[in-house]
Amino acid sequence: QVQLVESGGGLVQAGGSLRLSCAASGRTLSSYAMGWFRQAPGKERELVTATKWSGGSAYYADSVKGRFTISRDNAKNTEYLQMNSLKPEDTAVYYCAAGRSRLDRYYYSRYEYDYWGQGTQVTVSS
């Protein structure tokens, strides 16, 4: 079992940047498919980016492609979501999630993930 803790959220002006962290404990992140989701008030939780447990390139939602980048520090067992050129519509609670390595593909659905962090608020002002 893995425990996930997000950090790095905050208030930023449009056009600014934030870097979110997802620190894992209990098991190594490389054992899991990973995803970042976000949920704005009154909206469904949506997938932002995903990586396969086997590694390789990441998937990015069209809304963040070219602006958000995922990376990982294996020594720290931490995944990072670098968010640049932020827009007011990026305002949401951001969650990282881990899915057991059942299938070697991106996990697109929130229901494919087994472990979730507590979330971190990102607010982008116009």
Backbone hydrogen bonds in HBPLUS format (Angstrom, degrees):
<---DONOR---> <-ACCEPTOR-->    atom                        ^
c    i                          cat <-CA-CA->   ^        H-A-AA   ^      H-
h    n   atom  resd res      DA  || num        DHA   H-A  angle D-A-AA Bond
n    s   type  num  typ     dist DA aas  dist angle  dist       angle   num
A0003-GLN N   A0025-SER O   2.79 MM  22  5.19 163.3  1.82 153.2 158.1     1
A0025-SER N   A0003-GLN O   2.94 MM  22  5.19 144.4  2.06 142.9 151.7     2
A0005-VAL N   A0023-ALA O   2.94 MM  18  5.19 145.3  2.07 139.7 150.6     3
A0023-ALA N   A0005-VAL O   2.90 MM  18  5.19 159.1  1.94 150.5 144.1     4
A0007-SER N   A0021-SER O   2.96 MM  14  5.22 137.9  2.14 140.1 145.0     5
A0021-SER N   A0007-SER O   2.85 MM  14  5.22 163.1  1.88 145.4 149.2     6
A0010-GLY N   A0121-GLN O   2.93 MM 111  6.15 113.9  2.38 139.2 157.3     7
A0123-THR N   A0010-GLY O   2.91 MM 113  6.12 168.8  1.92 158.0 157.3     8
A0012-VAL N   A0123-THR O   2.89 MM 111  6.33 156.9  1.94 163.4 171.2     9
A0125-SER N   A0012-VAL O   2.89 MM 113  6.27 154.1  1.96 148.6 156.6    10
A0016-GLY N   A0013-GLN O   2.95 MM   3  5.57 154.7  2.01 143.1 145.6    11
A0014-ALA N   A0125-SER O   2.74 MM 111  5.67 135.6  1.93 171.3 166.3    12
A0015-GLY N   A0086-LEU O   2.70 MM  71  4.88 163.2  1.73 142.0 148.0    13
A0086-LEU N   A0016-GLY O   3.07 MM  70  5.51 175.6  2.07 153.4 153.8    14
A0018-LEU N   A0083-MET O   2.94 MM  65  5.26 150.9  2.03 144.6 154.0    15
A0083-MET N   A0018-LEU O   2.78 MM  65  5.26 167.9  1.79 176.5 178.5    16
A0020-LEU N   A0081-LEU O   2.90 MM  61  4.99 162.9  1.93 142.9 140.8    17
A0081-LEU N   A0020-LEU O   2.85 MM  61  4.99 157.5  1.90 138.4 144.1    18
A0022-CYS N   A0079-GLU O   2.73 MM  57  5.06 141.8  1.87 157.3 162.9    19
A0079-GLU N   A0022-CYS O   2.97 MM  57  5.06 161.0  2.00 136.3 139.3    20
A0024-ALA N   A0077-ASN O   3.00 MM  53  5.69 162.5  2.03 161.0 166.5    21
A0031-SER N   A0028-THR O   3.09 MM   3  5.84 165.5  2.11 120.3 124.1    22
A0032-TYR N   A0029-LEU O   2.96 MM   3  5.56 168.4  1.98 125.4 127.5    23
A0033-ALA N   A0099-GLY O   2.89 MM  66  4.95 158.3  1.94 151.4 152.6    24
A0099-GLY N   A0033-ALA O   2.70 MM  66  4.95 160.7  1.74 152.1 156.9    25
A0034-MET N   A0051-THR O   3.03 MM  17  5.22 142.8  2.17 134.9 145.8    26
A0051-THR N   A0034-MET O   2.83 MM  17  5.22 159.0  1.87 147.7 150.4    27
A0035-GLY N   A0097-ALA O   2.94 MM  62  5.16 149.6  2.04 147.5 148.2    28
A0097-ALA N   A0035-GLY O   2.81 MM  62  5.16 147.4  1.91 156.6 157.9    29
A0036-TRP N   A0049-THR O   2.89 MM  13  5.33 156.1  1.95 153.3 155.4    30
A0048-VAL N   A0036-TRP O   2.73 MM  12  5.44 167.5  1.75 159.6 157.6    31
A0049-THR N   A0036-TRP O   3.36 MM  13  5.33 156.1  2.42 133.9 138.7    32
A0037-PHE N   A0095-TYR O   2.78 MM  58  5.13 161.3  1.82 151.9 158.4    33
A0095-TYR N   A0037-PHE O   2.82 MM  58  5.13 163.4  1.85 139.8 145.1    34
A0038-ARG N   A0046-GLU O   2.89 MM   8  5.47 148.2  1.99 147.8 158.2    35
A0046-GLU N   A0038-ARG O   2.83 MM   8  5.47 166.4  1.85 161.0 160.0    36
A0039-GLN N   A0093-VAL O   2.87 MM  54  5.29 147.0  1.98 141.8 152.7    37
A0093-VAL N   A0039-GLN O   3.01 MM  54  5.29 170.6  2.02 134.6 134.2    38
A0043-LYS N   A0040-ALA O   3.00 MM   3  5.40 155.4  2.06 142.0 139.2    39
A0061-ALA N   A0048-VAL O   2.90 MM  13  5.24 161.2  1.93 151.6 149.2    40
A0050-ALA N   A0059-TYR O   3.00 MM   9  5.08 148.7  2.11 131.6 138.3    41
A0059-TYR N   A0050-ALA O   2.83 MM   9  5.08 168.2  1.85 155.2 159.2    42
A0055-GLY N   A0052-LYS O   3.11 MM   3  5.26 160.0  2.15 104.9 111.1    43
A0064-VAL N   A0061-ALA O   3.01 MM   3  5.65 158.3  2.06 117.9 124.3    44
A0065-LYS N   A0061-ALA O   3.04 MM   4  6.05 127.6  2.32 150.7 165.6    45
A0067-ARG N   A0064-VAL O   2.91 MM   3  5.41 160.4  1.95 138.4 141.8    46
A0068-PHE N   A0064-VAL O   3.06 MM   4  5.62 152.6  2.14 161.6 161.0    47
A0084-ASN N   A0067-ARG O   2.97 MM  17  5.09 158.6  2.02 135.5 141.9    48
A0069-THR N   A0082-GLN O   2.86 MM  13  5.09 150.4  1.94 143.2 152.1    49
A0082-GLN N   A0069-THR O   2.81 MM  13  5.09 161.6  1.84 163.8 159.0    50
A0071-SER N   A0080-TYR O   3.01 MM   9  5.19 150.3  2.10 144.2 147.5    51
A0080-TYR N   A0071-SER O   2.80 MM   9  5.19 168.3  1.81 145.3 148.0    52
A0073-ASP N   A0078-THR O   2.85 MM   5  5.41 170.3  1.86 168.0 171.4    53
A0076-LYS N   A0073-ASP O   3.14 MM   3  5.45 130.0  2.41 102.9 115.0    54
A0077-ASN N   A0073-ASP O   2.85 MM   4  5.90 112.6  2.32 137.6 156.4    55
A0078-THR N   A0073-ASP O   3.18 MM   5  5.41 164.3  2.21 143.1 146.1    56
A0090-ASP N   A0087-LYS O   2.86 MM   3  5.38 163.4  1.89 119.1 124.4    57
A0091-THR N   A0088-PRO O   3.06 MM   3  5.64 165.1  2.08 118.2 122.1    58
A0092-ALA N   A0122-VAL O   2.97 MM  30  5.50 146.1  2.09 146.2 156.9    59
A0122-VAL N   A0092-ALA O   2.87 MM  30  5.50 162.3  1.90 158.0 163.9    60
A0094-TYR N   A0120-THR O   2.84 MM  26  5.28 175.7  1.84 146.0 145.3    61
A0120-THR N   A0094-TYR O   2.88 MM  26  5.28 143.5  2.01 138.2 149.9    62
A0117-GLY N   A0096-CYS O   3.04 MM  21  5.67 152.8  2.11 165.5 163.6    63
A0098-ALA N   A0115-TYR O   2.88 MM  17  5.13 154.8  1.94 140.6 148.0    64
A0114-ASP N   A0098-ALA O   2.84 MM  16  5.96 139.5  2.00 135.0 144.2    65
A0115-TYR N   A0098-ALA O   3.01 MM  17  5.13 158.1  2.06 151.9 155.8    66
A0102-ARG N   A0100-ARG O   2.73 MM   2  5.68 136.4  1.92 111.5  96.9    67
A0112-GLU N   A0109-SER O   3.04 MM   3  5.54 166.5  2.06 115.3 119.6    68
A0113-TYR N   A0110-ARG O   3.28 MM   3  5.68 164.8  2.31 109.8 114.3    69
